[in-house]
Every structure is written in structure tokens, then in C-alpha cells.
């Protein structure tokens, strides 16, 4: 492998690992607005 290919491989692997660490450490807030949806009675089995 050429040095550029090896560098590119390590760069992509580092980005994937870094992205995984970022997503696992990110504290995503829960939705604060309640969702209400009306479901018609026709959709339920009798």
C-alpha cells in the first residue's frame, strides 16, 4: 500500500471512531412537546 492510501485508511477509520464517540457522548434532549394523535376506531380489530 502506498503511504497516501494508508493515511487515507487511517483518516477514515479515525473519523468513524470519532463520530461514534461523539454520538455516544452527545446528550440529546428528549422532546418536550406532547404528541397527540387521533386514531379512528376502524383501524382496531374487533
CHARMM-style PDB file with segment names, atoms N, HN, CA, C and O in Angstrom:
ATOM      1  N   UNK     1       0.853  -1.178   0.000  1.00  0.00      PROA
ATOM      2  CA  UNK     1       0.000   0.000   0.000  1.00  0.00      PROA
ATOM      3  C   UNK     1       0.895   1.237   0.000  1.00  0.00      PROA
ATOM      4  O   UNK     1       1.936   1.286   0.656  1.00  0.00      PROA
ATOM      5  N   UNK     2       0.458   2.207  -0.743  1.00  0.00      PROA
ATOM      6  HN  UNK     2      -0.388   2.167  -1.276  1.00  0.00      PROA
ATOM      7  CA  UNK     2       1.229   3.443  -0.735  1.00  0.00      PROA
ATOM      8  C   UNK     2       0.954   4.210   0.554  1.00  0.00      PROA
ATOM      9  O   UNK     2      -0.024   3.941   1.252  1.00  0.00      PROA
ATOM     10  N   UNK     3       1.814   5.157   0.857  1.00  0.00      PROA
ATOM     11  HN  UNK     3       2.608   5.375   0.289  1.00  0.00      PROA
ATOM     12  CA  UNK     3       1.654   5.923   2.096  1.00  0.00      PROA
ATOM     13  C   UNK     3       0.362   6.726   2.083  1.00  0.00      PROA
ATOM     14  O   UNK     3      -0.281   6.880   3.121  1.00  0.00      PROA
ATOM     15  N   UNK     4      -0.028   7.245   0.909  1.00  0.00      PROA
ATOM     16  HN  UNK     4       0.495   7.121   0.066  1.00  0.00      PROA
ATOM     17  CA  UNK     4      -1.266   8.020   0.825  1.00  0.00      PROA
ATOM     18  C   UNK     4      -2.479   7.142   1.106  1.00  0.00      PROA
ATOM     19  O   UNK     4      -3.396   7.569   1.808  1.00  0.00      PROA
ATOM     20  N   UNK     5      -2.500   5.927   0.571  1.00  0.00      PROA
ATOM     21  HN  UNK     5      -1.755   5.580   0.001  1.00  0.00      PROA
ATOM     22  CA  UNK     5      -3.625   5.010   0.810  1.00  0.00      PROA
ATOM     23  C   UNK     5      -3.707   4.639   2.283  1.00  0.00      PROA
ATOM     24  O   UNK     5      -4.798   4.566   2.849  1.00  0.00      PROA
ATOM     25  N   UNK     6      -2.573   4.407   2.893  1.00  0.00      PROA
ATOM     26  HN  UNK     6      -1.687   4.467   2.433  1.00  0.00      PROA
ATOM     27  CA  UNK     6      -2.553   4.070   4.307  1.00  0.00      PROA
ATOM     28  C   UNK     6      -3.025   5.245   5.159  1.00  0.00      PROA
ATOM     29  O   UNK     6      -3.768   5.058   6.122  1.00  0.00      PROA
ATOM     30  N   UNK     7      -2.593   6.456   4.804  1.00  0.00      PROA
ATOM     31  HN  UNK     7      -1.989   6.608   4.022  1.00  0.00      PROA
ATOM     32  CA  UNK     7      -3.036   7.658   5.507  1.00  0.00      PROA
ATOM     33  C   UNK     7      -4.540   7.835   5.356  1.00  0.00      PROA
ATOM     34  O   UNK     7      -5.226   8.151   6.329  1.00  0.00      PROA
ATOM     35  N   UNK     8      -5.055   7.639   4.160  1.00  0.00      PROA
ATOM     36  HN  UNK     8      -4.498   7.382   3.370  1.00  0.00      PROA
ATOM     37  CA  UNK     8      -6.486   7.786   3.903  1.00  0.00      PROA
ATOM     38  C   UNK     8      -7.286   6.746   4.678  1.00  0.00      PROA
ATOM     39  O   UNK     8      -8.359   7.055   5.196  1.00  0.00      PROA
ATOM     40  N   UNK     9      -6.786   5.537   4.763  1.00  0.00      PROA
ATOM     41  HN  UNK     9      -5.914   5.286   4.342  1.00  0.00      PROA
ATOM     42  CA  UNK     9      -7.457   4.480   5.516  1.00  0.00      PROA
ATOM     43  C   UNK     9      -7.529   4.835   7.002  1.00  0.00      PROA
ATOM     44  O   UNK     9      -8.581   4.680   7.622  1.00  0.00      PROA
ATOM     45  N   UNK    10      -6.424   5.306   7.577  1.00  0.00      PROA
ATOM     46  HN  UNK    10      -5.569   5.431   7.073  1.00  0.00      PROA
ATOM     47  CA  UNK    10      -6.418   5.701   8.984  1.00  0.00      PROA
ATOM     48  C   UNK    10      -7.283   6.925   9.225  1.00  0.00      PROA
ATOM     49  O   UNK    10      -7.910   7.037  10.279  1.00  0.00      PROA
ATOM     50  N   UNK    11      -7.331   7.841   8.275  1.00  0.00      PROA
ATOM     51  HN  UNK    11      -6.822   7.750   7.419  1.00  0.00      PROA
ATOM     52  CA  UNK    11      -8.166   9.027   8.420  1.00  0.00      PROA
ATOM     53  C   UNK    11      -9.644   8.645   8.450  1.00  0.00      PROA
ATOM     54  O   UNK    11     -10.392   9.140   9.293  1.00  0.00      PROA
ATOM     55  N   UNK    12     -10.064   7.789   7.561  1.00  0.00      PROA
ATOM     56  HN  UNK    12      -9.457   7.387   6.876  1.00  0.00      PROA
ATOM     57  CA  UNK    12     -11.463   7.353   7.517  1.00  0.00      PROA
ATOM     58  C   UNK    12     -11.819   6.564   8.777  1.00  0.00      PROA
ATOM     59  O   UNK    12     -12.896   6.751   9.343  1.00  0.00      PROA
ATOM     60  N   UNK    13     -10.919   5.682   9.216  1.00  0.00      PROA
ATOM     61  HN  UNK    13     -10.044   5.530   8.756  1.00  0.00      PROA
ATOM     62  CA  UNK    13     -11.169   4.914  10.433  1.00  0.00      PROA
ATOM     63  C   UNK    13     -11.258   5.846  11.642  1.00  0.00      PROA
ATOM     64  O   UNK    13     -12.103   5.647  12.514  1.00  0.00      PROA
ATOM     65  N   UNK    14     -10.402   6.848  11.698  1.00  0.00      PROA
ATOM     66  HN  UNK    14      -9.715   7.009  10.989  1.00  0.00      PROA
ATOM     67  CA  UNK    14     -10.437   7.810  12.800  1.00  0.00      PROA
ATOM     68  C   UNK    14     -11.716   8.618  12.807  1.00  0.00      PROA
ATOM     69  O   UNK    14     -12.269   8.897  13.871  1.00  0.00      PROA
ATOM     70  N   UNK    15     -12.196   8.999  11.627  1.00  0.00      PROA
ATOM     71  HN  UNK    15     -11.746   8.772  10.763  1.00  0.00      PROA
ATOM     72  CA  UNK    15     -13.450   9.743  11.541  1.00  0.00      PROA
ATOM     73  C   UNK    15     -14.636   8.893  11.991  1.00  0.00      PROA
ATOM     74  O   UNK    15     -15.542   9.394  12.657  1.00  0.00      PROA
ATOM     75  N   UNK    16     -14.633   7.632  11.635  1.00  0.00      PROA
ATOM     76  HN  UNK    16     -13.897   7.225  11.093  1.00  0.00      PROA
ATOM     77  CA  UNK    16     -15.726   6.747  12.035  1.00  0.00      PROA
ATOM     78  C   UNK    16     -15.715   6.535  13.550  1.00  0.00      PROA
ATOM     79  O   UNK    16     -16.759   6.600  14.199  1.00  0.00      PROA
ATOM     80  N   UNK    17     -14.533   6.282  14.107  1.00  0.00      PROA
ATOM     81  HN  UNK    17     -13.685   6.229  13.581  1.00  0.00      PROA
ATOM     82  CA  UNK    17     -14.435   6.084  15.560  1.00  0.00      PROA
ATOM     83  C   UNK    17     -14.776   7.377  16.293  1.00  0.00      PROA
ATOM     84  O   UNK    17     -15.493   7.351  17.293  1.00  0.00      PROA
ATOM     85  N   UNK    18     -14.268   8.501  15.806  1.00  0.00      PROA
ATOM     86  HN  UNK    18     -13.685   8.522  14.994  1.00  0.00      PROA
ATOM     87  CA  UNK    18     -14.566   9.783  16.433  1.00  0.00      PROA
ATOM     88  C   UNK    18     -16.046  10.116  16.370  1.00  0.00      PROA
ATOM     89  O   UNK    18     -16.603  10.644  17.332  1.00  0.00      PROA
ATOM     90  N   UNK    19     -16.689   9.814  15.250  1.00  0.00      PROA
ATOM     91  HN  UNK    19     -16.237   9.385  14.468  1.00  0.00      PROA
ATOM     92  CA  UNK    19     -18.129  10.037  15.126  1.00  0.00      PROA
ATOM     93  C   UNK    19     -18.921   9.164  16.078  1.00  0.00      PROA
ATOM     94  O   UNK    19     -19.918   9.609  16.646  1.00  0.00      PROA
ATOM     95  N   UNK    20     -18.487   7.924  16.259  1.00  0.00      PROA
ATOM     96  HN  UNK    20     -17.676   7.563  15.798  1.00  0.00      PROA
ATOM     97  CA  UNK    20     -19.165   7.039  17.204  1.00  0.00      PROA
ATOM     98  C   UNK    20     -19.029   7.520  18.633  1.00  0.00      PROA
ATOM     99  O   UNK    20     -19.986   7.464  19.405  1.00  0.00      PROA
ATOM    100  N   UNK    21     -17.840   7.995  18.993  1.00  0.00      PROA
ATOM    101  HN  UNK    21     -17.062   8.040  18.366  1.00  0.00      PROA
ATOM    102  CA  UNK    21     -17.636   8.524  20.343  1.00  0.00      PROA
ATOM    103  C   UNK    21     -18.472   9.788  20.549  1.00  0.00      PROA
ATOM    104  O   UNK    21     -19.066   9.983  21.609  1.00  0.00      PROA
ATOM    105  N   UNK    22     -18.513  10.642  19.526  1.00  0.00      PROA
ATOM    106  HN  UNK    22     -18.031  10.484  18.664  1.00  0.00      PROA
ATOM    107  CA  UNK    22     -19.309  11.868  19.620  1.00  0.00      PROA
ATOM    108  C   UNK    22     -20.785  11.549  19.812  1.00  0.00      PROA
ATOM    109  O   UNK    22     -21.439  12.145  20.669  1.00  0.00      PROA
ATOM    110  N   UNK    23     -21.316  10.622  19.031  1.00  0.00      PROA
ATOM    111  HN  UNK    23     -20.785  10.137  18.335  1.00  0.00      PROA
ATOM    112  CA  UNK    23     -22.735  10.284  19.142  1.00  0.00      PROA
ATOM    113  C   UNK    23     -23.055   9.592  20.462  1.00  0.00      PROA
ATOM    114  O   UNK    23     -24.146   9.778  21.001  1.00  0.00      PROA
ATOM    115  N   UNK    24     -22.129   8.800  20.993  1.00  0.00      PROA
ATOM    116  HN  UNK    24     -21.243   8.649  20.556  1.00  0.00      PROA
ATOM    117  CA  UNK    24     -22.405   8.126  22.262  1.00  0.00      PROA
ATOM    118  C   UNK    24     -22.315   9.093  23.443  1.00  0.00      PROA
ATOM    119  O   UNK    24     -22.942   8.855  24.475  1.00  0.00      PROA
ATOM    120  N   UNK    25     -21.557  10.166  23.315  1.00  0.00      PROA
ATOM    121  HN  UNK    25     -21.048  10.360  22.476  1.00  0.00      PROA
ATOM    122  CA  UNK    25     -21.395  11.120  24.412  1.00  0.00      PROA
ATOM    123  C   UNK    25     -22.375  12.280  24.323  1.00  0.00      PROA
ATOM    124  O   UNK    25     -22.512  13.041  25.281  1.00  0.00      PROA
ATOM    125  N   UNK    26     -23.065  12.432  23.183  1.00  0.00      PROA
ATOM    126  HN  UNK    26     -22.953  11.814  22.405  1.00  0.00      PROA
ATOM    127  CA  UNK    26     -23.960  13.570  22.974  1.00  0.00      PROA
ATOM    128  C   UNK    26     -25.231  13.367  23.779  1.00  0.00      PROA
ATOM    129  O   UNK    26     -25.889  12.335  23.640  1.00  0.00      PROA
ATOM    130  N   UNK    27     -25.588  14.324  24.613  1.00  0.00      PROA
ATOM    131  HN  UNK    27     -25.054  15.162  24.726  1.00  0.00      PROA
ATOM    132  CA  UNK    27     -26.787  14.237  25.438  1.00  0.00      PROA
ATOM    133  C   UNK    27     -27.934  14.902  24.683  1.00  0.00      PROA
ATOM    134  O   UNK    27     -28.175  16.101  24.829  1.00  0.00      PROA
ATOM    135  N   UNK    28     -28.635  14.116  23.879  1.00  0.00      PROA
ATOM    136  HN  UNK    28     -28.440  13.142  23.760  1.00  0.00      PROA
ATOM    137  CA  UNK    28     -29.733  14.635  23.066  1.00  0.00      PROA
ATOM    138  C   UNK    28     -30.937  14.860  23.972  1.00  0.00      PROA
ATOM    139  O   UNK    28     -31.371  13.930  24.652  1.00  0.00      PROA
ATOM    140  N   UNK    29     -31.484  16.071  23.996  1.00  0.00      PROA
ATOM    141  HN  UNK    29     -31.131  16.826  23.443  1.00  0.00      PROA
ATOM    142  CA  UNK    29     -32.635  16.314  24.871  1.00  0.00      PROA
ATOM    143  C   UNK    29     -33.893  15.596  24.363  1.00  0.00      PROA
ATOM    144  O   UNK    29     -34.109  15.459  23.159  1.00  0.00      PROA
ATOM    145  N   UNK    30     -34.697  15.152  25.300  1.00  0.00      PROA
ATOM    146  HN  UNK    30     -34.522  15.263  26.278  1.00  0.00      PROA
ATOM    147  CA  UNK    30     -35.956  14.491  24.954  1.00  0.00      PROA
ATOM    148  C   UNK    30     -36.952  15.533  24.464  1.00  0.00      PROA
ATOM    149  O   UNK    30     -36.874  16.692  24.870  1.00  0.00      PROA
ATOM    150  N   UNK    31     -37.881  15.145  23.605  1.00  0.00      PROA
ATOM    151  HN  UNK    31     -37.944  14.203  23.275  1.00  0.00      PROA
ATOM    152  CA  UNK    31     -38.897  16.088  23.140  1.00  0.00      PROA
ATOM    153  C   UNK    31     -39.738  16.596  24.308  1.00  0.00      PROA
ATOM    154  O   UNK    31     -40.105  15.826  25.196  1.00  0.00      PROA
ATOM    155  N   UNK    32     -40.038  17.880  24.305  1.00  0.00      PROA
ATOM    156  HN  UNK    32     -39.740  18.506  23.584  1.00  0.00      PROA
ATOM    157  CA  UNK    32     -40.796  18.471  25.405  1.00  0.00      PROA
ATOM    158  C   UNK    32     -42.253  18.724  25.035  1.00  0.00      PROA
ATOM    159  O   UNK    32     -43.070  19.000  25.914  1.00  0.00      PROA
ATOM    160  N   UNK    33     -42.594  18.636  23.753  1.00  0.00      PROA
ATOM    161  HN  UNK    33     -41.930  18.412  23.039  1.00  0.00      PROA
ATOM    162  CA  UNK    33     -43.959  18.886  23.308  1.00  0.00      PROA
ATOM    163  C   UNK    33     -44.685  17.554  23.195  1.00  0.00      PROA
ATOM    164  O   UNK    33     -44.238  16.678  22.455  1.00  0.00      PROA
ATOM    165  N   UNK    34     -45.797  17.377  23.912  1.00  0.00      PROA
ATOM    166  HN  UNK    34     -46.160  18.089  24.514  1.00  0.00      PROA
ATOM    167  CA  UNK    34     -46.526  16.111  23.792  1.00  0.00      PROA
ATOM    168  C   UNK    34     -47.170  15.974  22.410  1.00  0.00      PROA
ATOM    169  O   UNK    34     -47.613  16.953  21.809  1.00  0.00      PROA
ATOM    170  N   UNK    35     -47.206  14.753  21.934  1.00  0.00      PROA
ATOM    171  HN  UNK    35     -46.846  13.958  22.422  1.00  0.00      PROA
ATOM    172  CA  UNK    35     -47.800  14.465  20.629  1.00  0.00      PROA
ATOM    173  C   UNK    35     -49.104  13.729  20.859  1.00  0.00      PROA
ATOM    174  O   UNK    35     -49.125  12.678  21.500  1.00  0.00      PROA
ATOM    175  N   UNK    36     -50.196  14.277  20.337  1.00  0.00      PROA
ATOM    176  HN  UNK    36     -50.179  15.131  19.816  1.00  0.00      PROA
ATOM    177  CA  UNK    36     -51.499  13.629  20.444  1.00  0.00      PROA
ATOM    178  C   UNK    36     -52.008  13.343  19.045  1.00  0.00      PROA
ATOM    179  O   UNK    36     -52.081  14.234  18.198  1.00  0.00      PROA
ATOM    180  N   UNK    37     -52.353  12.102  18.819  1.00  0.00      PROA
ATOM    181  HN  UNK    37     -52.293  11.378  19.507  1.00  0.00      PROA
ATOM    182  CA  UNK    37     -52.825  11.701  17.501  1.00  0.00      PROA
ATOM    183  C   UNK    37     -54.124  10.930  17.675  1.00  0.00      PROA
ATOM    184  O   UNK    37     -54.205  10.017  18.497  1.00  0.00      PROA
ATOM    185  N   UNK    38     -55.135  11.294  16.903  1.00  0.00      PROA
ATOM    186  HN  UNK    38     -55.069  12.035  16.235  1.00  0.00      PROA
ATOM    187  CA  UNK    38     -56.432  10.627  16.979  1.00  0.00      PROA
ATOM    188  C   UNK    38     -56.404   9.444  16.014  1.00  0.00      PROA
ATOM    189  O   UNK    38     -56.141   9.601  14.822  1.00  0.00      PROA
ATOM    190  N   UNK    39     -56.680   8.259  16.555  1.00  0.00      PROA
ATOM    191  HN  UNK    39     -56.894   8.132  17.524  1.00  0.00      PROA
ATOM    192  CA  UNK    39     -56.723   7.056  15.743  1.00  0.00      PROA
ATOM    193  C   UNK    39     -58.175   6.634  15.623  1.00  0.00      PROA
ATOM    194  O   UNK    39     -58.840   6.422  16.637  1.00  0.00      PROA
ATOM    195  N   UNK    40     -58.681   6.507  14.401  1.00  0.00      PROA
ATOM    196  HN  UNK    40     -58.141   6.679  13.577  1.00  0.00      PROA
ATOM    197  CA  UNK    40     -60.069   6.087  14.246  1.00  0.00      PROA
ATOM    198  C   UNK    40     -60.299   4.654  14.737  1.00  0.00      PROA
ATOM    199  O   UNK    40     -59.394   3.821  14.696  1.00  0.00      PROA
ATOM    200  N   UNK    41     -61.504   4.385  15.193  1.00  0.00      PROA
ATOM    201  HN  UNK    41     -62.239   5.062  15.226  1.00  0.00      PROA
ATOM    202  CA  UNK    41     -61.835   3.045  15.705  1.00  0.00      PROA
ATOM    203  C   UNK    41     -61.817   1.989  14.610  1.00  0.00      PROA
ATOM    204  O   UNK    41     -61.707   0.803  14.919  1.00  0.00      PROA
ATOM    205  N   UNK    42     -61.921   2.371  13.360  1.00  0.00      PROA
ATOM    206  HN  UNK    42     -62.011   3.335  13.109  1.00  0.00      PROA
ATOM    207  CA  UNK    42     -61.929   1.401  12.252  1.00  0.00      PROA
ATOM    208  C   UNK    42     -60.595   0.667  12.130  1.00  0.00      PROA
ATOM    209  O   UNK    42     -60.549  -0.424  11.562  1.00  0.00      PROA
ATOM    210  N   UNK    43     -59.529   1.231  12.641  1.00  0.00      PROA
ATOM    211  HN  UNK    43     -59.566   2.117  13.102  1.00  0.00      PROA
ATOM    212  CA  UNK    43     -58.213   0.606  12.498  1.00  0.00      PROA
ATOM    213  C   UNK    43     -57.989  -0.511  13.520  1.00  0.00      PROA
ATOM    214  O   UNK    43     -57.056  -1.298  13.360  1.00  0.00      PROA
ATOM    215  N   UNK    44     -58.806  -0.601  14.552  1.00  0.00      PROA
ATOM    216  HN  UNK    44     -59.564   0.038  14.682  1.00  0.00      PROA
ATOM    217  CA  UNK    44     -58.617  -1.616  15.582  1.00  0.00      PROA
ATOM    218  C   UNK    44     -59.415  -2.867  15.220  1.00  0.00      PROA
ATOM    219  O   UNK    44     -60.539  -2.773  14.726  1.00  0.00      PROA
ATOM    220  N   UNK    45     -58.826  -4.046  15.469  1.00  0.00      PROA
ATOM    221  HN  UNK    45     -57.913  -4.123  15.871  1.00  0.00      PROA
ATOM    222  CA  UNK    45     -59.596  -5.284  15.213  1.00  0.00      PROA
ATOM    223  C   UNK    45     -60.702  -5.451  16.258  1.00  0.00      PROA
ATOM    224  O   UNK    45     -60.580  -5.009  17.401  1.00  0.00      PROA
ATOM    225  N   UNK    46     -61.772  -6.097  15.830  1.00  0.00      PROA
ATOM    226  HN  UNK    46     -61.871  -6.456  14.902  1.00  0.00      PROA
ATOM    227  CA  UNK    46     -62.925  -6.270  16.732  1.00  0.00      PROA
ATOM    228  C   UNK    46     -62.875  -7.571  17.447  1.00  0.00      PROA
ATOM    229  OT1 UNK    46     -63.767  -7.873  18.241  1.00  0.00      PROA
TER     230      UNK     46
END
